[in-house]
Amino acid sequence: MMKAKLIAVTLLLMTAGAVVLYPYVETSATSRPAEPVVPSRHKVEVVFVLDTTGSMGGLIATAKEKIWSIATTLAQAEQSPEIRMGLVAYRDRGDAYVTDVVDLSSDLDTMYGRLMQYAADGGGDTPESVNQALHDAVHRISWSQDPSSYQVIFLVGDAPPHMDYQGEAPYPEIVRAAAASGIVVNTIQCGEMPQTVAPWTEIARLGNGGYLKVEQAGGAFAVSTPFDNEIARLSAELDETRLFYGSVEQMAQLDGKLAATAELEAIATTGSRVRRAVFNATESGRTNLFGDQDLVENVTQGEVALDDVPEEELPESIRGLDRAEQEKRIEELAGRREALQSRIDALAESRAAFIDERVAEEGGAEDSLDRQIYDIVVDQAAPAGLSFEKGPEF
């Protein structure tokens, strides 16, 4: 009996406590600030499957000149997407290589460094290893698993595929697999070889893509402007404001990026360096320029506190300085960076106006490779939520 009374009293006290405390508990739970929802950026992933045999010299040269323009065109989407690019260079069996794969990366400097190494050579028997190249583009590239991203392959070549190699998957099977994964496959035929038209057209059809045709020299629209040399010079100065930091492994990778940039500055044409500068000035291009291990960017944006970076992971140029000197150095670089970017932006606007006049004189450059790629991208990227209004970047 006594035990029953104790239980009853306990239940009564628990009930009373719950009634008294309920408003406090409810208020605490509902008044807790919600975690901010950071929307994920749209993704654009582009892989160029490029024939690098002897007859493709003109198109390879065009690719080296225009890859930055294509990146800038993609960056002009209203949503400022995250852009990753990759390459699959191909030739044929018996050549120096059958395929050479450069995986998708937002570090376009390093990707461009690999592109600069390609020269037209090999081939000779007309058909090339197109099947192997497409297979590697679909199955050896690290495509993201984001179903909302715009994922696209541009197959660029002048010769049809070998269909007589034993044990090799044929392109219809490969392209259907790409389409099933949401990867669009476009084809760009370089030159007039009639045997190439049918397979290139079928590949585009199976890949939900488009078929383009350009002259053997590449078919891109190019124009020099009075602003190019100054933009290229300022861009090189902007590169010098980067202050990378991180672990030994991270620094080894970043050293490779710096080496690629140095090579680009040494051997790329003024036009290519200018187009890179214009791309880097976009919101999408900042990832290529600074990555995610730039101390100036991360400290000034409040993403990293200098006190939280281990001494051994600091850049060597400031590692021996006291904290005040380190902060001063970062502040100086940030100020210099802002001034350089402002000047590049102004010159880029003048350059764009100059080019617009030339494009108008050419009747809109409607037949250029630049315009054709832009028109295809506008249609294909729309389902991924990307919208374009400014036209192609030349």
Salt bridges, closest charged atoms under 4 A:
GLU45 OE2 - ARG84 NH2 2.71
GLU65 OE1 - ARG275 NH1 3.03
ASP92 OD2 - HIS162 NE2 3.12
ASP100 OD2 - ARG114 NH2 2.98
ASP107 OD1 - LYS257 NZ 2.80
ASP109 OD2 - ARG242 NH1 3.95
ASP109 OD2 - LYS257 NZ 3.79
ASP109 OD1 - ARG276 NE 2.78
ASP125 OD2 - HIS162 NE2 3.12
ASP136 OD1 - HIS135 ND1 3.37
ASP136 OD2 - ARG140 NH1 3.34
ASP146 OD2 - LYS43 NZ 3.74
ASP164 OD1 - HIS162 ND1 2.84
GLU168 OE2 - ARG93 NH2 3.59
GLU192 OE1 - LYS213 NZ 2.96
GLU202 OE2 - ARG205 NH2 3.89
ASP228 OD1 - ARG351 NE 3.53
GLU230 OE2 - ARG233 NH2 2.72
GLU237 OE2 - ARG233 NH1 2.46
ASP239 OD1 - ARG242 NH2 3.99
ASP239 OD1 - ARG276 NH2 3.01
GLU240 OE1 - ARG336 NH2 3.50
GLU265 OE1 - ARG273 NH1 3.73
GLU265 OE2 - ARG276 NH1 3.73
ASP294 OD2 - ARG337 NH1 2.82
GLU297 OE2 - ARG286 NH2 2.57
GLU297 OE1 - ARG337 NH1 3.55
ASP307 OD1 - ARG323 NE 2.73
ASP370 OD2 - LYS66 NZ 2.96
ASP375 OD1 - ARG371 NH1 3.95
GLU393 OE2 - ARG351 NH1 3.30
